[in-house]
């Protein structure tokens, strides 16, 4: 377990070196408690293991991954491969979840790297987008108490895309 936890905390150590304190990217940004392996590694009696991940820190992390600086160039490329999504509808498997989030607000021909999801309280997406006109941006949205409002992230995405549609 210690070896697994050490590897998993590489990004946390990297963020600490950038000056971000109280960031634990091993936890989701909501308060539903640990699950899966997190139950084995996160002790509620140790508040420094709780997550304080913010949209700003998430955007910085995603930017570091996109630019090849997160942990190492090799690790950044591996993370980008995991985040790559086909934004066209009906693809299946890992891309299904992306279709209900940022992908719904993208124009045809856009490229998407994303980690989207929801819990009983939260709807979220952290995405890197390349538009057909060459514009590129990172967008991070965390909601609270809006889990059932499926249109939030696509609506925000459309508004952001409109800003980039006019050119670079």
C-alpha positions as CSV (number, residue, x, y, z in Angstrom):
1,X,0.0,0.0,0.0
2,X,2.8,2.4,0.8
3,X,4.3,2.1,-2.7
4,X,1.0,2.7,-4.3
5,X,0.3,5.7,-2.1
6,X,3.8,7.1,-2.8
7,X,3.2,6.9,-6.6
8,X,-0.3,8.3,-6.3
9,X,1.1,11.3,-4.4
10,X,3.6,12.4,-7.0
11,X,1.2,15.1,-8.2
12,X,0.7,16.3,-4.6
13,X,4.4,16.6,-4.1
14,X,4.7,18.5,-7.4
15,X,1.9,20.9,-6.3
16,X,3.7,21.4,-3.0
17,X,6.8,22.4,-4.8
18,X,4.7,25.1,-6.7
19,X,3.6,26.5,-3.4
20,X,0.1,25.0,-3.2
21,X,-0.6,23.9,0.3
22,X,-3.5,21.6,1.5
23,X,-4.0,20.1,-2.0
24,X,-4.7,16.5,-2.1
25,X,-5.6,15.5,-5.7
26,X,-6.3,12.0,-4.6
27,X,-9.7,13.1,-3.3
28,X,-12.7,14.5,-5.0
29,X,-13.6,18.1,-4.4
30,X,-16.7,17.4,-2.4
31,X,-17.4,16.1,1.1
32,X,-19.0,12.7,0.6
33,X,-16.1,11.0,2.3
34,X,-13.5,8.6,1.0
35,X,-14.3,5.5,-1.0
36,X,-12.4,2.6,-2.6
37,X,-8.7,2.7,-1.9
38,X,-9.2,6.2,-0.4
39,X,-10.7,4.5,2.6
40,X,-7.4,2.7,3.1
41,X,-5.2,5.8,2.8
42,X,-7.3,8.7,4.0
43,X,-7.8,8.9,7.8
44,X,-10.4,11.4,8.8
45,X,-8.4,12.1,12.0
46,X,-5.7,13.6,9.7
47,X,-7.2,16.7,8.2
48,X,-4.1,17.2,6.0
49,X,-5.4,14.2,4.0
50,X,-8.7,15.9,3.3
51,X,-9.1,17.6,-0.1
52,X,-8.9,21.3,-0.5
53,X,-8.7,21.2,-4.3
54,X,-10.0,24.4,-5.9
55,X,-10.9,25.3,-9.5
56,X,-7.8,27.4,-9.6
57,X,-5.5,24.6,-8.5
58,X,-7.3,22.2,-10.9
59,X,-6.8,24.6,-13.8
60,X,-3.2,24.9,-12.9
61,X,-2.7,21.2,-12.7
62,X,-4.5,20.6,-16.1
63,X,-2.3,23.4,-17.6
64,X,0.8,21.7,-16.3
65,X,-0.3,18.4,-17.8
66,X,-1.2,20.0,-21.2
67,X,2.2,21.8,-21.4
68,X,4.1,18.6,-20.4
69,X,5.3,19.9,-17.1
70,X,3.3,17.9,-14.6
71,X,5.7,15.6,-12.8
72,X,7.6,14.8,-16.0
73,X,7.0,15.1,-19.8
74,X,6.4,11.3,-19.9
75,X,3.9,11.4,-17.1
76,X,2.1,14.4,-18.6
77,X,1.8,12.5,-22.0
78,X,0.4,9.5,-20.1
79,X,-2.1,11.7,-18.3
80,X,-3.2,13.4,-21.6
81,X,-3.8,10.0,-23.1
82,X,-6.1,9.1,-20.2
83,X,-8.0,12.4,-20.5
84,X,-8.5,12.2,-24.3
85,X,-12.2,12.1,-25.3
86,X,-14.0,11.8,-28.6
87,X,-16.6,14.6,-28.4
88,X,-18.8,13.2,-31.0
89,X,-22.0,11.6,-29.6
90,X,-22.6,7.9,-29.4
91,X,-19.0,6.7,-29.2
92,X,-19.4,4.5,-26.1
93,X,-17.3,3.4,-23.2
94,X,-15.1,6.0,-21.5
95,X,-16.3,8.8,-23.7
96,X,-20.0,8.5,-22.8
97,X,-19.7,10.5,-19.7
98,X,-17.9,13.4,-21.5
99,X,-20.9,13.7,-23.9
100,X,-23.1,15.0,-21.2
101,X,-20.7,17.7,-20.1
102,X,-18.3,20.0,-22.0
103,X,-18.6,18.0,-25.3
104,X,-22.3,19.2,-25.6
105,X,-21.1,22.8,-25.9
106,X,-18.4,22.2,-28.5
107,X,-18.6,22.9,-32.2
108,X,-17.9,20.0,-34.7
109,X,-14.2,19.4,-35.2
110,X,-13.2,20.4,-31.6
111,X,-10.8,18.2,-29.7
112,X,-11.4,17.4,-26.0
113,X,-9.4,16.2,-23.0
114,X,-11.7,15.9,-20.0
115,X,-12.4,14.5,-16.6
116,X,-16.2,15.0,-16.0
117,X,-18.6,13.5,-13.6
118,X,-21.2,14.0,-10.8
119,X,-22.1,12.8,-7.4
120,X,-25.3,13.3,-5.4
121,X,-24.3,16.9,-4.8
122,X,-21.8,18.0,-7.4
123,X,-21.5,18.2,-11.2
124,X,-18.0,18.9,-12.5
125,X,-15.7,19.0,-15.5
126,X,-12.0,19.9,-15.9
127,X,-11.3,20.2,-19.6
128,X,-8.7,21.2,-22.2
129,X,-10.2,22.2,-25.5
130,X,-8.8,22.8,-29.0
131,X,-11.2,24.5,-31.3
132,X,-11.2,24.1,-35.1
133,X,-10.0,27.8,-35.4
134,X,-6.8,26.9,-33.4
135,X,-7.9,28.5,-30.1
136,X,-7.0,26.5,-27.0
137,X,-8.2,26.8,-23.5
138,X,-8.5,25.1,-20.1
139,X,-11.9,25.3,-18.4
140,X,-12.7,24.0,-14.9
141,X,-16.2,24.0,-13.4
142,X,-17.2,22.7,-10.0
143,X,-20.8,23.1,-8.9
144,X,-22.3,22.5,-5.5
145,X,-26.0,21.6,-5.0
146,X,-26.6,21.5,-8.8
147,X,-26.0,17.9,-9.5
148,X,-29.3,17.4,-11.3
149,X,-28.9,20.5,-13.5
150,X,-27.4,18.7,-16.5
151,X,-27.4,21.8,-18.7
152,X,-25.0,23.9,-16.5
153,X,-21.7,22.7,-17.9
154,X,-22.7,22.6,-21.6
155,X,-24.2,26.1,-21.2
156,X,-21.0,27.5,-19.6
157,X,-19.0,25.7,-22.3
158,X,-21.0,27.3,-25.1
159,X,-20.5,30.8,-23.6
160,X,-16.7,30.2,-23.3
161,X,-16.5,28.8,-26.8
162,X,-18.3,31.9,-28.2
163,X,-15.5,34.0,-26.7
164,X,-12.9,32.0,-28.6
165,X,-14.9,31.6,-31.9
166,X,-13.9,35.1,-33.0
167,X,-10.3,34.1,-33.4
168,X,-7.1,33.8,-31.4
